[in-house]
């Protein structure tokens, strides 16, 4: 074939135009789904978006498993993260070459949502609570995924999830309120670097709404994201998200209308109904037939979709990556890289000198995570697992204790086969649980947040619930999208409890049992009588789920073997005890489920306390995807890492025994309690004093924290400002250059992450207390010094000015800070940047956006219209928004406000105080539809000069989009509102 679109010598835009011109409208429509239809007459094959590759290739079989994303970022080593991305893309291509349909080359990684709140169920998928550091790491990983060839992509990385996405609970119907400063200073900067540098070529919107509008329909996709990228950007929907537009979100009544708006907003590929494309494509055809969508709209989306395929070299005779084979999957080089990444991600939180271990003959490895490795939802399948126990056992004599309680469960109400009471017993073949005369034994795993799993001691398999609701013991552990192996223990009278299945919310009952209170059976506790026999088939008694809490079986627990006592006894026989604690990535926080607190599971903490009492030489090792808290104090040493992948045990041993200095540093604040966090749905980090940038409390461990086995001294900080003044935000400006000397003052080689922060000391607005501007990872021999230099474009000191809707660098004093963490600052120095002075807000120059206020109380940001625009809605009587330093000039005669209220209401303009300030105007808002914003106008009482202006909502449910003011002597000027 000699078609121009197959000629690699032509520029891609020309090749794209040629192919697009050859396609019929029906063929174009077929390209707008995750499973793109082939165009056989042109030799265009099938194409599928979406191969998971968050920290290694996932879901397709054994492949190298690297540390979780938050662990990779904890290395503070972008080049290492880039190499991990490169290894992952090698394995993606190996699977693709073996099965092109099953392993596509559009990869859905990295995740760039800033880790605003550690309770987020998907915390382990992100990199940092700092957007700049997130951008650095995302760019590094995406660069590895895309490959080194300047023109041909190895894979096509997709940033996810755009935008304001940090909660799982009700994620499809909750709205993330992003005031302009939070949007432009915190959320958007995480996405920009990878797109701007061409490392990422696609974006996935998030399930949630942003300021009342589904993120998939955000005008920011076209207006902002695509302006950053040098080439076309493909926008793919999250799985089944398009169905929410008319489903859970009920944003549109009609799928054709919803899909038309989505395409026009920038969505190019619908991930809906798996490979069953007809419903989705039918809605798009319907939209075209009804004139809701034009062929030009379809062309724009198809161009984005095909652009990626051209850049992947699909229509070229050959690519630089054609020779990658299955031999790269879990190859020795990737195994070593996994080990290196895990080793460098480990963070030493505490150390009284016990580490590194030396002269140790016998180590007790203890804990639920001591001899297992966890896969998370986006992990690959572990090709092998080097656990903590295995890694340490290669170094010295090792004894092990899982440290979980072994229990027997007695049935205290109900009857089995006509006989009351008895014990819960497991079927030796893994079948249904039943009742028996002899106790069955179970191991009780505490995963925190009230989530427990039970493992039958006789079979080594976990209790689970089958599709028929019957309890069986046939699973290797909690697993799958719908985890069916976890339960809550709900109190019942006289020390009994009921098991509640977490996934379904239903209760565990016994077939044929007389229920507890309200069920006509044992109303107040234990029944009398002999134990029944275990169920062994359809006629036997089995445990199954029931809807009614009163029909639940009442159980009592006997601890046959105490995990804490066993662990303490074992620890007492060893030179050192290493207690490995942490979370299960699929339990108590995961996709679709947030955490309520950050505490270590109580049973695990009890083990730590018991072991510490039995052996003063105790090291606590935390393996978790999020920051945790604990009350067991006075621990000689504490280490943390994310779930570290297949080589975790080797990496941990190398750090414990001092083969390597602990290099990891925290990329999140570790709070002392979840009580110190704002509401999970409060996305306004500025008003809420959230993240290390604004948090004023004393954290358990600060952002950037991590100890070394040696000590470092900092000296000779210098700061120089050159060029300027900095005007107009993105215009030309100066540079800030800082340098400091770091010296290894200890007796061992060590690695330090030198961190550079700034703080603006005077401003019109609330400024971050500290903000990371750069870092350097240096490895120093004993006594060695190195001078580290950072150069900062002064424009990076800009913040979003809500009075003029643009970035601005103020003329202001700043402070440069250099140290080991956000709170361990060793040196600081002042500097001054020549910039702008923000004048009072000139409200007579044009309409004022209600969303561009300075402060607020009891309001929510909402959509002004479905396609675009933000507005403010009052949540309570007396709610207000503040416009600080409003200049009315010689006087304003009238004000017009675009507003609506489904119930009607009143707005009051007050000067200088929302309660007691003089009322400049009162504006009745007539009752109207939610989006029927209308202009309401009132004459102002005398308003001249500069004042703080409060718009007070006298009623809940009033929505305001804009205000306009009419200067005195110019009647009608407010008509532009």
N, C-alpha and C positions, 0 to 999 in steps of 0.2 A: 504494500500500500504506500502511495506517495502523498497522502494527504499532508498539508502543511502542519497540522497539529501533531504529527509524528516526527517532525524535524527538530532535533535537539539544538540545531544551530540557530533557530529562530528564538527571539525573546518569548518568554512565557505569555505575556499579554496577547501577542499576535497568535500564538498557538491556541490560547483559550478562545479568542474571538473566532478563530476558524472552526473549532469544534462546536462552539455554542451555535454558530450559524448553521451547522449541519443538522442540529437536533430539532425534532418536532416538539411542539408544546407538550404532548403526552410523554415523550421521552424525557423532557426536562423535569416534569412533575415527578417522574419515577426516581429522580436523583435526590429528592428532598426528604428521604427517610434514612434511618440508620442503615437499613439494608438497601443500598442503592441498586436499582435494577440494571441489568446489562443492556447494552444497545448492540445487539449482535450484528446488525447490518454494517456497523462501523467498527466492529471488533473491539468495542469497549466492554470490559468484563464487569463482573460484580465487584462491589466494594462495600465493606462494612466498617463503620466507626466503632470505636470503643473496645480497646484491649487494656485491661487493668495492669498498671505497672508502677504502683506507688512506691514500693521499696523492693523492687524485683518483680519479675513477671508473675502474675497471679492467675489463678482459676483454670489453668490449662495443664496442670500436672507438675511433677517435681521440677523445680528450677531454683537457682540460687536465691536464698532468702537473706536479705540485708537487714540491718536494724530499722526499726520504724522511723518514719520521717522526722519526728521530733528528736529521735536519737541521732539521726544523721546531722541535723542542724546543731546538736549539742557538741559536735566535733569542732565547730567554728572554723571549718576548713573547707572553703568552697571548692578547691581543686579536688579534694577527696570526694566530695559529693558529686562533682562532675564525672569523675571516674566511675562511681557507682551507677550514675545515669547511663554512661557509655556501656558498661557491662550489661545492664538491664536491656538496653536496646539491641545489643548483640543477641541476647537470648530471645527477645521478641522476634527478631528476623529469623533466627534458627527455627522457631516454631512456625513462622509464616511460610518459610520455604518448604516446610514439610506439609503444612496444611493451610494454604492461603485463605480459605473460607473461614477456618476456625480461629485464626490468629491474625487479626487485622493490624495495619501499621499506624493507624490513628490511635495513639495511647492516651488514656485518660489519667494524666498526671502532669505536673505536680499539683498538690492542694496548696493554695496560697491564702486561705482565710487566716487572718491574724488571730492568734490564740488569746482572744480577749478575756475569756473566762474558762478556768481549768475544769469546770463542771461539764463543759461541752462533751457529749458522748463520743465525739470523733476527734478529741484533742490530739491523739497520737498521729493523726494524719497530717497535721500542720507542722510548721517549722518554729514559729516564735510568736510571742505577743507583740514584738516590735515589727512594724510593717517594712522598715528598711532592711532589717536582717532577713525577714521573710523573702523580700525581693531578691536579695543577694543569693540566698540558698536555692530559691526557685529557679533563678536564672542559671545557676550552676547545674542543677539536676536536669533542667530542660535542655541545656546545651549538650550534656552527655547523651540525652535521648535523641536529639536531632542529628547528631553526628558532626564530624569535623569538615566535611566537604562543603565548600562555600555555596554551592548551587543545588545539590541534591540532598534531600532529607533522608536520614536513615529511618527515623520514625517521625510522626507528626504529633508533638506534645500538646496537650490540652490543659490549660489552666482551669481549675475549678475551686470553689463554686462562686460565681459572681451573682450576688453581692450581699454583704451584711449577714453572713450565715454562720451562727455560732450556737444554735439551739436545735435539739432534735425533737423534743416534746412538742407535738402539734405543729411540726415544722412547715407543713403545707398551708397552714391557715394563719400562722403568726406573722406579724409585720415588724420588721426591724426599722426602728426610727433612727434615721441618720441625718442629723442637722448638717448644714453645709460644711462647717469646719471638720466635723468627724468624717464626713464623706471624703473631702478633699485632702485632709491631712493624715487620716488613719486608714481608711478602707482602700481607696483607689491606689495609693502608692505601692501597695503590695503587688498589684497586677502589672504596673507599668514597665518595670525593668525587663522582664522576660519577653514582653511583646515588643518593646522598643528596640531591643537588641536582636530580635529575630530568633530568639531561642525557643519560644513557644509560638505556635501558629494557629492555635484554636483556643476557644473558651467555652466553658459549660456554665450556664446560669444555674442558680440555686433554686431549691423548692419554695423558699419562703417569699413573702411579699416584702417590698422595701417602700417605706412611706406610703403604704396602702396599695401598692401596685405590684402584681406578680413580677419577680425579678426577670423572668423570661421575656417580659414585655417592656423592659426598661428602655427608655430612650437613650440612656447612657451607653448602650451597646454600640449604636451608630455614632452618637455624638462625641463620645470620649474614647472608648476602647479602640475603635478602628482607626482613629486619628493618630494613635501612638505607633502603630505597626508599619513597617516599611512595605509590607506586602498584604495581600488579602488575608483576612482572618476568618476561619470557619467557626461558626457558632452552633454547637450541638446541644440539644436539650438533655436534661437529666432524665433518667428512666421513668417513663410514665408521667412526667410532669405536664406535658400538653393536655392530658386528660383532666388535669386539675382546673384548667381555665373555666370549664363548664361544670366541673364536678365539685371537689372540696372547696375550691375558692369561689365558685359561682360568680366569676368576674364577668363572663359573657353567658348568655342563654343559649347561643347557637354555636356549635363546633366550627362551622364554616367561617363565621364572623371572627371567632377566637383565633383560628389558624391564620386567617388573613392578616389580622393585626400582629400576630407573632412574626410572620414573615416580614412584614413591613417594619417591625421594630428591630429586625436583624437576625432572627432565628433562621438557620439554613438547613438544619437536619433534625427531624422529629424522631426521638427515641421513644416510640410508643407501640405497644402491642407486639413487641419482639419482632420476629420475621414476618408477622402477618401484616402486610403493608396496606391492604386494600382499604380499610376504614380510614386511615390517615389520608391516603392519597385521594380517597373519595371526597373528603371534606375540602381538600385543596381544589379539586375539580369543581366542586359546588361553589366555592368562593369565586372562582374564575367565571363560571357561568352567570353568577349573580352580580358581577361587576364589583365585587368587594376587593378583588385582586386583579392586577394587570399582568400581562406577559412580561413587561419590564420588571415588575416586582419579582417574578419567578426567575428571570434572567440573572438578577443581582444575586439571589441566593444560590443559584446553580453555579455562577462564576466562583463564588467563595468555595463551594464544595469541590469543584473541579480543579481549582487552583492548588489545593493540597495534593491531589492526585498527580498533577503535572510535576510538582516539586518533589514528590516521592519517586519520580522517574518512571512512573507506570507506562508512559507512552514513549519512553526512550528505548533504544536497542539494548542498552546495558546500563547498569549503575555501579558505583564503586563498592557496593555491599552485596553483590550477587554471590560471592564465594563463601559467605558465612553459613556454616553448617551446624548440625546438632552437636558437633564436637565442642562447641563453646559452652553448652549448657552445663552448669555446675563444674566447669573445668577447674584444674588446680589454681589457675590465676584468679578466677572468680572466688574460689574458696579462700584464698589468701586475702583478697580484697575484702571479703565479708569479715574476716578475722580482724583485719586492720581497722575497718570502720567500726566494728563493735568495740575494739580496744580503745580507740580514740574518742568514743562517745561516752565512756564511763566517767561519772562525776564523783569526786570525793567531797562529800558534804561535811563530814566531821572526822577528826583524827587526833587522838591524844598521844600519838607516837607508836601505837600498836602496829600500824602499817608503815612500810611494807613488812610482811611477815618474814621472819628469819629464825633459824634454829628450831623450826617447828617439826615435830615428828608425827603428830597425830591431829587431824582436823575433823571435827564433827560438823557435817553439813546437814542442816536442819531446815524444814519448812515445806509448805505446799508447792513452792516453785523450785525447790532444791534439786530435783531430778527430773524436770520436765521443761520443755520449751513450748511456748504458746504461739499458735498462728492466729492472726487477727483476720477480720473479714476481707481485707485487701492484701493479705500475705499470699505468697506462693506456697505450694506444698513443699514442706521441708524434705530435702533429699536425704538428710541425716540430721542428727541432733546431738550437739556436744553441750550437755547440761552443765550446771555449776558443779554438781557432784563429779561428773566425768572429767571435767577440766582440772579440778583440784586433785582428783585421784591419780592423775598422771604425775603429780609433784610429790606426794607424800601419802602415808597411810590415811585412809579416809573411812569414817563410819557415817552412816546416814539414818535419818529418821524423818518421815514425812510430817510428823507432828500434828496429825488430825485425830480428833476423838473417834474412837470406835464405839458404836452405840447399838443398843437393842431398843426396838420400838414395840411398846405394848398397846394393844387396842383396848381402850377404856370405855367404849360404848359400842352399841351395835351387836350384831350376831353374825356368825358365819356357819352355814350349814345347820342352822337351828341352834347353835351354841354361841353364847356370848363370850367376849373377851378373846384372849389369845395374843399371839405375837405376829408382827409383820415379817413375812419370809419371802425370800427371792427364789424364783424358779432357777434351778441349776443350769437350765438350757437357755437362760436369758429371756424367758417368756413372762407371762403375767405375774404380778405380785399377788400374794394371797395371805391367808391367815393360817397359823400353825401352832402346835402345842409347844414346840421348842423354838427358842429365839433365833431369828436370823440376825446376822451382824452386818452393820453398814458403817462406812466411813463418812463422816460429816465434814464437808468442805465449806468454809465460810469465805465468800468472795466479797463481802462488804455490802453496805446498803440494804441489809436484810435479805440478801440473796444467798441461798444455800444449794449445794448439790450433794447427792448421796450416791455412794458407790457400794454395791453389794460386795461384801468381803469374799464370799464364796466364788464369785465369777470374775471379779475385777472390772465389772461393767457398771455403768451409771444408770440410775433410774431415769426413765424418759416416759413420755406419753405418746402413744401411737395415734394414728388418725381416728381410731374408734374410741379414743378417750381412755383406754386401758393403760395402767401403769405396767411397764416392762423394765427389765434391766439388760439392755442390749447395746448401749452406746459407749464409745471410748471416752466421752467427756462432753461438756457443753459444746455445741457445734451448730452450724447452719445459720441461715438468715433468720428463721424463727426458732430461737433457742427453746427447746422443749424439755430441758434437763434441769431447770432451776425452780426453786420453791421458796415461799416465805413461810415462817412459823408463826401462826397467829394464836395468841393466848386464848385459852378456854378455862372454865372453872377448875379449881383444885389442882393447879399446876399442870394441867393438860394443854394440848395445843392441837390446832388443825393445820394441815398442809394446804397451802394455796399455790396453785400453779401460776407462775409469773406470766408466762406467755399468753395464757387465755384468761386469767383472772378467775378461773373456776377452782373448786375445792376437790380434795381427794376424799372420796367416800368408798364404802365397802358394799358390794352387791348384797342385797337382801338385809342390810343393816337397819335396825331401828335407830332413827336419827336422834340427835341431841335435842335441845330445847326447841319446841315447836314442831318436832318431827314425830311425836307419838312414842318415843322410846325413852332412853335413859335421860331424864330431864336434868339431873343435877350431877352427873358424873358417871363413875364406873358401874358397869353392869356386873352381875354375879353369874357364875357358871363356869363350866369347863371350857378350855380352849378348843377351837375347831381345827381342822386340818387344812393344809395349804390347798389352794385351788389348783387343779391340774387339768382344766379343760372347760368346756362350755358349762358343765354342771357344777364346777367348783366356785368357791367364793373368790372374787378378784377385786382389786382396787381399781376404781375408775373415777373420772372426773364427774362432778355434779355441779349444777348451777346454784343450788340453794345452800347457803352457808350453814343452815340448820341441819342439813343432811350430811355434813362433813363428818368423817371419822374423828373421834377424839383420841389422841395418842399421848402416851407419856414416854419419856426418854430415860434410859439408864445408860450412863457412861461406863462401858465395860473396861475400856483402856483410855486413859487421859492422854491426849496428845501433848499437852504442856508438861505433864509429869514425866512422860517418857522422854521428851526432848531434854528436860533438865537433867535426868539421870544420865543420858548419853553425853550431854555437854560436859558433865563433871569428869568424864573419863578422858577428855581430850585436852591438848595443849591450847587449842583455840576453837571457838565455836563460830561458825559462819551461818547465820540465819537468813534464809532467802525468802523474802515476803513480797507481796505485790498484788496485782490485779489479774483477773482473767479478761482478756480483751473483748470477749463476747458477753460478759456478765457485768452488771452494775455500771452501765455506761458503754454505749456502742452506737452505731447508726440506728436511729429511731428511739434512743433512750439516753437521756441525760442523767447525771449523778445529782444527788441531793446534798452530799457532803464530800469531803476529801479524806476522811479518816481511814486509816488502815483498818481492815476487817478486825473486829474485836477478838476473835479467836486467834488470829495471827499475832496481834499485839500481846495477847496473854502468853503466847509461846515465847516471844522476845523477852518479856519480863521474867518469865521463869528461867529461861536460859541464862540471862544476865545475872540472876541471883545465884545460879549454880556455877557459873564460870565467869569471873570478872573479865576474862579476855574474850569478849564477844564482839563480833562484827555483824552489823545489820546490813544486808544487801537488799536494796529495793529494785524490783523489776516491774515497771509500770509505764503506762502511756500518758500519765498525767501527774502533777504534783500531789503529794499525799501529806497528811499530818499524822502525828502520833503523840501519845502522852508518856510513853516509857522514856524516861530521861536518863542522863548520865551514861550514854552509850559510848564506848571507847572509839568506835569508828562507824561511819555510815557511808555507804556507797549507793549511788543511783544510776540506773540506765533505763532506757526504754527496753521493750522486748527486743533482744539483740540479734535475733536470727540464728542461723545454724551453727555459727562459730562462737556463740556467746560464752560457753564454758571455758574455752581456751583463752578468750580475751579477758575474762574475769580473773582467771588464774595468773595471767601475765601482770595484771595490775596489782592483785593481792600480794604476790611474791616479789614485786618490785622490778620485774623485767622491763617494765615501762612505767613512766610517770603518768599519773592520771591526767589526761588532757582535756576532758570534757568540761564544759561550763553550761550552766543553766540558761535556757532561752526563755524562761518564764519566771515570774515571781512565784515563790512558794509562800502562800499565806499561812498564818497560824491557825486559821479556822475559816470555814466557808461563811461564817457569820460576818467576816470582814469584806465580803464581796457584795456588790449591789445585786439587785434582782437580775436573774439570768437574761431577761428580755430587755434590760436597760443597756442599749448599745451606745449611749452617749458617754464615752469614757471621760470626757472633759468635765461635764457636770457631776458625774458619779465618782470622780477621783479614782479612776480605775487604771490598771496596768502600772508598770514601774514608772511611766511618764508622769502620772498624776497622784499615785498612791502616797498618802502621808503617814501611814502607820509604819510599824516595825515588823517587817516580814520574818517568817521563819528562815528563809534564805532568799536573798535578793536576786533579781535578774543579773545574769553574768557570773554568779558565784561558782566557785570550784577551787578546791585546794590542790596543792602540789606536795610532793615529798621533799621539796626543798623550799627555800625562802628567796624572796626577791626584794630588791630595793629600787625605788624610783627616784630620779633626780633630774634637775636641769630642764624643767619645762619652759619652753619658749613659744610665744604666739606672735605671729606677724600678720598684719592685714595689708594687702596690696591692691591697688586699683580702687575703683568706685567713683562716685557713689552708685549704689545699687538702686535703680529706679524701675518702677513698673513691673516688678516681679520677674517675668521671663526675659527682660531686657539684659543688656550687658552689665556686668558688675565685677567686683573684685574677687579675690581669693583669700582664704584664711589658712595659714600654714602653721601647724603645731608640731613640735618635736619634743621627745623626752627620752631619757636614758634609763634602761632597765638593766639591773645587775643581778646575777645569780649569787646570792650571799651564802648559800648552803654548801654542803659537801657532796651533793649528788647532782648529776645532770638533771635538768628539769625543763618543763614547757610552760610558758606563760601566755595567756591571752590578754594582751594589753588593750584596754578599752578606752575610747575617746568619746566624751560626752560634752554637750554644751547646754547652757541655760540662758535664756534671754531675761535680763534682770529688770527691765522696765518695758511696759507695753500697754497698749489700749485694751488688750484682752488678756484673759487667763492663759498663761504660758505653761508648757510642761516644766516640771521641776528638774528634769534631766532628759536628754534625748540622745540616743546612740548615734554617733556620726561616723564611726570607723573603728577598726580593730586591727591588731596584728598578732599573729601567733608566732612566737619566737621560741626556739630551742637553744638553751644556753648550758655550756659546761660550767662546773664550779668556778666562780670568780670571773666568769666572762660577762662582758657588758655589750649592749647593743643600743644604738640610737634609732628610735622609731619615729617616722615622720608621716603626718597626714596632711593632705591638701584638700580643702573643702571649698567648693564653689559657694561664694557668699549667697547666691540665689537659693541654696538649699536651706537657708535660715528663714525662708519665707513662710508665712502662714496665710490662710484664706481670709480675706477681708470681706465680711458679709455686707459692708456698706457699698462696695463697688463690684462685688462678685468676681474677684480675681485674687491671685496671690500677690502679696506685698512683703517687702523687706523693710521693716521699720528702722529709722535712725535710732539706735538704742545701744546701751551697754550689754555685753554678754560675758559669760564666764566659761572658760574652757576647763574641763575636768578630765583627768587621766587616772585610771586605777584598775583594780582587779575585778570590780563589779560595780553595779549602779550605786551601791551603798558603801563600797570600800574604795573611796577616792583617795589617792595618795598625793596628788598634786593638783593645784588649780591656779589659773591666771586670768586676769581680766583682758578683754579686748573690746573695741568699739567698731561698729559697722555703720558707715554712712548710708542711710537709706531714706525712706520717705517718712513724712509725718502724715498720719491719717487724719484728714480734716473732719469736722462734724458732718454728719450725714445730711446731704442737701436734698430734702424731701420735695423741694419745689422744682427739681430738675427733671423729675419723671416718676412713674409709678414705683412703689416700694413693694418688694416681695414679702409677704407675711412670713415665709419660711426663713427669710434672712434676718431674723431677730437676733438680739444679743443674749437674752436670758428668757426664761419661761417658767411657768408653773401650771401644772395640771392640763397640759395640752398634748396632743398627738399630731405628728406629721402624717398627712394623708395625700392622696392623689387629687389634684385639682380637676383633672379630666382623665379619662382612661388612657388616651395616647400619651399625654405629657403633662408636666407641671406639678409642683408641690403646693400644698395648702396646709393650713393649721386648723385643727378641730379641737374645741374645748371639751374636756372630760368632766368638768364639774362647774358649778356656779362659782363665779369669782375667779376663774382661771384668767391668766394674762400672759401677754408677751411684751417684752421690753425692747425698744429701739433706743439705744443709748446715744446721747449727744446729738439730738436732732436739731438742725438749724432751720428755723422758720423764717429767717431773714427779717425783713421789715414787717412781716406779718402774713399769716395765712388766713384766707377768708372762709374756706370750706374744705371738706374732706369727702371723698367718695371711696367706698369700700366695696370690693367684689365679695359677696358673701351669700350663703344660703343656710337654711336650717329646716330640717324635716318637721320640726315642731314650732318653729318661730322663736324669736328671742330678741335680745337687746345687746348692743355693743356700746361701750363707753370709752372715750378717749380721755385719759387723765395725764396731767403733767407732773413729773417728778416723783410720784408715789402712787402705787396701784389702789390704795385704800383711801388716803387722805388728800391726795393731790387734787388740785382744781380740775373740774370736769370741763374739758374743752368742747366736747360734743357728745350727743347721745344719738345712736343710729338704730332704729328698729329694723330687724331683719324679718321679712315676711316668710311665712311657711312655704317651702318649695321642695322640689326633689333634690336628692343627694348631690347631683352634678349640675343643678340648675342655678349656678352662680349668677347673681344679678347685682347690679350697681345700686347701692343705697348711699344717699348723699345727705349731708347735714352741714349747716353753717357752723363755723367754729366761733366759740368765744375767743377773746383776744389771745392769740398765740403768736408770739414774736420772739426773736432771739434763739438761744440754744437751751434746750430742755431735754431731759429724759422723757420719752413718750411711752406710755403704757396703753396698750389696747386691752381693755378688760371685757371678758365675756361674762355677761351677767347670767347666762344660761348655759347649760351643757348642750352639746350637740350642734353648736354653730361652727360652720366652716368658713374660713376667710382665705382668699388667695392673694389679693393685692390691695394696696391703699394708694390713693393719689390725693395730692393737696393742691388747692387753688390759691395762688398768691393774691394778696389783697389788691383790689383794683383790676383784676383780670378774670372776670366772671366767666365761668364755663371751662376754665383750664383743667378742672378736675374730670372733664369728660373722658380723658385718656385712660382712666383707671380700668 
